[in-house]
Amino acid sequence: MVELAAGALSGWVYTVARTQPDLAARLGIKSAARVRQWHLDLAMLGTATVASGLAVPDPPRVAATALGIGAWTNAMAFLPLAFRPDLDQHPAFRAYAGASFVLTTVGFVGMAADAVRRA
């Protein structure tokens, strides 16, 4: 639910980036498209995480933890790219993004496997 709330709040940042480009530039935002990605990813991954929790009550701890961390870090990876669009070329960023994808994959696959096992 925190991720969904962050997604709602990030819509305000996207609105500023799109409607007030001078203010966005003063704030250091260089890519409104990355702000949009950040906003949408927070909303989508937050929704998918909540839905997974409803579909699989009392999920396996490893899957739930991996999903919670992965969904948050995956969505949040877009925010620094709004300020530094070339950051995705940095090895540390790539490692962060790769770890985030692994966690999200472990989380969603783990949740799905548990749902299938229960069915």
Backbone as CSV, one residue per row, in Angstrom:
resi,resn,N_x,N_y,N_z,CA_x,CA_y,CA_z,C_x,C_y,C_z
1,MET,0.825,-1.193,0.000,0.000,0.000,0.000,0.871,1.259,0.000
2,VAL,2.028,1.176,0.630,2.944,2.324,0.618,3.402,2.611,-0.811
3,GLU,3.652,1.551,-1.565,4.082,1.744,-2.953,2.974,2.380,-3.791
4,LEU,1.730,1.987,-3.539,0.607,2.611,-4.248,0.474,4.081,-3.876
5,ALA,0.643,4.384,-2.604,0.579,5.786,-2.169,1.708,6.595,-2.812
6,ALA,2.913,6.003,-2.850,4.035,6.684,-3.505,3.741,6.901,-4.985
7,GLY,3.086,5.926,-5.614,2.702,6.087,-7.018,1.740,7.245,-7.206
8,ALA,0.790,7.368,-6.296,-0.154,8.494,-6.380,0.573,9.828,-6.190
9,LEU,1.443,9.887,-5.215,2.182,11.133,-4.958,3.137,11.475,-6.098
10,SER,3.732,10.453,-6.703,4.680,10.713,-7.784,3.993,11.317,-9.011
11,GLY,2.689,11.154,-9.103,1.939,11.791,-10.183,2.061,13.305,-10.147
12,TRP,2.204,13.844,-8.951,2.396,15.294,-8.820,3.741,15.715,-9.408
13,VAL,4.763,14.911,-9.175,6.081,15.213,-9.725,6.023,15.150,-11.251
14,TYR,5.320,14.147,-11.766,5.191,14.040,-13.220,4.425,15.242,-13.781
15,THR,3.399,15.672,-13.088,2.634,16.839,-13.529,3.532,18.070,-13.615
16,VAL,4.374,18.268,-12.624,5.313,19.401,-12.657,6.273,19.244,-13.833
17,ALA,6.791,18.032,-14.008,7.756,17.806,-15.097,7.148,18.094,-16.460
18,ARG,5.868,17.796,-16.629,5.207,17.999,-17.923,4.649,19.410,-18.108
19,THR,4.145,20.006,-17.042,3.449,21.290,-17.205,4.288,22.505,-16.832
20,GLN,5.365,22.271,-16.097,6.222,23.382,-15.685,7.685,23.023,-15.946
21,PRO,8.051,22.939,-17.202,9.414,22.489,-17.531,10.511,23.370,-16.950
22,ASP,10.256,24.665,-16.790,11.278,25.544,-16.198,11.524,25.174,-14.739
23,LEU,10.442,24.948,-13.999,10.575,24.536,-12.599,11.247,23.170,-12.517
24,ALA,10.844,22.251,-13.379,11.441,20.920,-13.391,12.949,21.014,-13.642
25,ALA,13.345,21.859,-14.573,14.768,22.041,-14.870,15.505,22.612,-13.661
26,ARG,14.891,23.581,-12.984,15.518,24.144,-11.780,15.662,23.090,-10.684
27,LEU,14.744,22.126,-10.648,14.807,21.036,-9.669,15.814,19.962,-10.079
28,GLY,16.325,20.086,-11.305,17.325,19.140,-11.790,16.765,18.002,-12.628
29,ILE,15.468,18.042,-12.911,14.852,16.986,-13.711,15.231,17.199,-15.171
30,LYS,15.844,16.184,-15.763,16.276,16.273,-17.153,15.426,15.412,-18.075
31,SER,14.669,14.476,-17.502,13.872,13.577,-18.339,12.493,13.357,-17.715
32,ALA,11.496,14.024,-18.291,10.119,13.821,-17.834,9.655,12.400,-18.131
33,ALA,10.188,11.804,-19.188,9.815,10.425,-19.533,10.214,9.461,-18.417
34,ARG,11.365,9.690,-17.796,11.784,8.828,-16.686,10.922,9.062,-15.450
35,VAL,10.467,10.278,-15.256,9.538,10.549,-14.149,8.243,9.773,-14.398
36,ARG,7.787,9.780,-15.650,6.579,9.022,-15.995,6.778,7.531,-15.734
37,GLN,7.924,7.002,-16.136,8.207,5.584,-15.882,8.204,5.276,-14.387
38,TRP,8.800,6.147,-13.614,8.847,5.984,-12.157,7.422,5.941,-11.599
39,HIS,6.622,6.905,-11.992,5.232,7.005,-11.541,4.440,5.747,-11.912
40,LEU,4.517,5.340,-13.172,3.756,4.174,-13.627,4.251,2.876,-13.002
41,ASP,5.558,2.742,-12.846,6.094,1.526,-12.246,5.672,1.404,-10.785
42,LEU,5.692,2.516,-10.051,5.202,2.473,-8.671,3.747,2.013,-8.635
43,ALA,2.930,2.574,-9.514,1.509,2.213,-9.529,1.303,0.760,-9.951
44,MET,1.987,0.333,-10.993,1.779,-1.030,-11.511,2.349,-2.090,-10.578
45,LEU,3.584,-1.914,-10.138,4.168,-2.917,-9.254,3.493,-2.903,-7.887
46,GLY,3.078,-1.725,-7.430,2.325,-1.670,-6.174,1.022,-2.435,-6.284
47,THR,0.306,-2.240,-7.377,-0.955,-2.951,-7.598,-0.724,-4.456,-7.701
48,ALA,0.294,-4.859,-8.455,0.585,-6.285,-8.617,0.999,-6.922,-7.293
49,THR,1.724,-6.185,-6.470,2.144,-6.711,-5.175,0.952,-6.874,-4.245
50,VAL,0.076,-5.882,-4.215,-1.140,-5.995,-3.393,-2.002,-7.157,-3.887
51,ALA,-2.167,-7.270,-5.198,-2.971,-8.360,-5.757,-2.361,-9.719,-5.402
52,SER,-1.049,-9.814,-5.458,-0.385,-11.075,-5.107,-0.639,-11.433,-3.647
53,GLY,-0.578,-10.433,-2.784,-0.838,-10.675,-1.370,-2.267,-11.117,-1.108
54,LEU,-3.203,-10.599,-1.881,-4.603,-11.012,-1.733,-4.829,-12.407,-2.305
55,ALA,-4.141,-12.722,-3.389,-4.300,-14.030,-4.034,-3.614,-15.146,-3.254
56,VAL,-2.553,-14.788,-2.547,-1.782,-15.788,-1.802,-1.644,-15.318,-0.350
57,PRO,-2.688,-15.515,0.453,-2.582,-15.115,1.855,-1.537,-15.980,2.568
58,ASP,-0.877,-15.407,3.541,0.204,-16.097,4.260,1.211,-16.710,3.291
59,PRO,1.814,-15.868,2.440,2.743,-16.382,1.422,4.046,-16.866,2.054
60,PRO,4.807,-17.624,1.290,6.133,-18.016,1.779,6.962,-16.762,2.068
61,ARG,7.668,-16.791,3.167,8.429,-15.609,3.606,9.445,-15.146,2.553
62,VAL,10.149,-16.089,1.941,11.164,-15.723,0.945,10.513,-15.003,-0.229
63,ALA,9.405,-15.527,-0.730,8.732,-14.909,-1.878,8.195,-13.529,-1.513
64,ALA,7.548,-13.421,-0.371,6.968,-12.138,0.035,8.043,-11.080,0.255
65,THR,9.124,-11.465,0.906,10.210,-10.512,1.161,10.875,-10.092,-0.140
66,ALA,11.174,-11.063,-1.000,11.796,-10.739,-2.289,10.895,-9.827,-3.111
67,LEU,9.600,-10.120,-3.116,8.667,-9.302,-3.892,8.576,-7.895,-3.334
68,GLY,8.474,-7.776,-2.028,8.373,-6.448,-1.417,9.580,-5.578,-1.709
69,ILE,10.760,-6.159,-1.556,11.989,-5.398,-1.815,12.159,-5.159,-3.316
70,GLY,11.944,-6.193,-4.106,12.153,-6.075,-5.553,11.204,-5.102,-6.222
71,ALA,9.930,-5.153,-5.855,8.957,-4.245,-6.479,9.288,-2.786,-6.148
72,TRP,9.684,-2.537,-4.916,10.015,-1.165,-4.511,11.294,-0.688,-5.205
73,THR,12.345,-1.494,-5.151,13.615,-1.051,-5.724,13.541,-0.974,-7.247
74,ASN,12.751,-1.844,-7.866,12.600,-1.807,-9.316,11.960,-0.490,-9.742
75,ALA,10.865,-0.136,-9.101,10.190,1.116,-9.454,11.065,2.329,-9.145
76,MET,11.734,2.303,-8.013,12.539,3.454,-7.601,13.776,3.655,-8.479
77,ALA,14.155,2.645,-9.235,15.326,2.771,-10.109,15.118,3.828,-11.197
78,PHE,13.873,4.127,-11.532,13.628,5.114,-12.576,13.848,6.554,-12.110
79,LEU,13.701,6.809,-10.821,13.814,8.194,-10.347,15.193,8.805,-10.595
80,PRO,16.291,8.150,-10.233,17.579,8.796,-10.503,17.841,9.025,-11.992
81,LEU,17.216,8.217,-12.840,17.386,8.404,-14.285,16.715,9.685,-14.779
82,ALA,15.767,10.202,-14.023,15.138,11.478,-14.378,16.131,12.629,-14.236
83,PHE,17.089,12.463,-13.332,18.079,13.501,-13.069,19.393,13.249,-13.825
84,ARG,19.695,11.974,-14.004,20.913,11.582,-14.726,20.570,10.478,-15.714
85,PRO,20.064,10.854,-16.897,19.620,9.854,-17.873,20.680,8.832,-18.279
86,ASP,21.944,9.187,-18.183,23.014,8.270,-18.576,23.440,7.327,-17.444
87,LEU,22.827,7.442,-16.299,23.201,6.624,-15.145,23.033,5.130,-15.416
88,ASP,22.127,4.786,-16.328,21.903,3.361,-16.615,23.116,2.687,-17.263
89,GLN,24.121,3.463,-17.614,25.356,2.902,-18.164,26.390,2.605,-17.079
90,HIS,26.155,3.077,-15.869,27.114,2.896,-14.770,27.012,1.475,-14.210
91,PRO,28.152,0.823,-13.989,28.123,-0.561,-13.485,27.372,-0.721,-12.150
92,ALA,27.483,0.235,-11.271,26.780,0.126,-9.980,25.270,0.179,-10.190
93,PHE,24.812,1.043,-11.084,23.382,1.111,-11.371,22.907,-0.192,-12.011
94,ARG,23.691,-0.702,-12.924,23.323,-1.967,-13.581,23.241,-3.111,-12.574
95,ALA,24.154,-3.128,-11.618,24.116,-4.167,-10.578,22.861,-4.012,-9.717
96,TYR,22.541,-2.773,-9.355,21.332,-2.490,-8.573,20.093,-2.947,-9.337
97,ALA,19.997,-2.572,-10.601,18.831,-2.940,-11.414,18.749,-4.452,-11.590
98,GLY,19.880,-5.092,-11.827,19.885,-6.544,-11.977,19.427,-7.246,-10.708
99,ALA,19.920,-6.788,-9.568,19.501,-7.380,-8.287,18.012,-7.162,-8.065
100,SER,17.532,-6.001,-8.432,16.110,-5.694,-8.282,15.256,-6.618,-9.144
101,PHE,15.684,-6.848,-10.382,14.951,-7.757,-11.268,14.951,-9.188,-10.724
102,VAL,16.087,-9.616,-10.193,16.161,-10.956,-9.604,15.177,-11.072,-8.441
103,LEU,15.175,-10.087,-7.552,14.264,-10.122,-6.404,12.804,-10.127,-6.846
104,THR,12.466,-9.286,-7.813,11.089,-9.231,-8.296,10.692,-10.565,-8.930
105,THR,11.600,-11.153,-9.684,11.323,-12.447,-10.308,11.126,-13.532,-9.257
106,VAL,12.026,-13.595,-8.299,11.896,-14.580,-7.215,10.568,-14.386,-6.488
107,GLY,10.216,-13.131,-6.263,8.970,-12.846,-5.555,7.734,-13.285,-6.315
108,PHE,7.595,-12.839,-7.550,6.395,-13.184,-8.322,6.331,-14.673,-8.643
109,VAL,7.462,-15.275,-9.019,7.463,-16.704,-9.321,7.184,-17.507,-8.047
110,GLY,7.756,-17.093,-6.946,7.499,-17.767,-5.678,6.036,-17.685,-5.261
111,MET,5.433,-16.536,-5.449,4.015,-16.363,-5.127,3.169,-17.245,-6.042
112,ALA,3.487,-17.257,-7.335,2.734,-18.072,-8.284,2.888,-19.566,-7.967
113,ALA,4.103,-19.975,-7.664,4.338,-21.390,-7.343,3.548,-21.799,-6.108
114,ASP,3.485,-20.926,-5.114,2.727,-21.255,-3.917,1.227,-21.309,-4.216
115,ALA,0.748,-20.414,-5.069,-0.662,-20.424,-5.447,-1.005,-21.728,-6.185
116,VAL,-0.140,-22.141,-7.102,-0.370,-23.391,-7.832,-0.325,-24.578,-6.886
117,ARG,0.632,-24.575,-5.977,0.749,-25.668,-5.000,-0.528,-25.792,-4.162
118,ARG,-1.099,-24.669,-3.786,-2.304,-24.679,-2.967,-3.529,-25.125,-3.744
119,ALA,-3.522,-24.850,-5.044,-4.692,-25.196,-5.869,-4.707,-26.678,-6.076
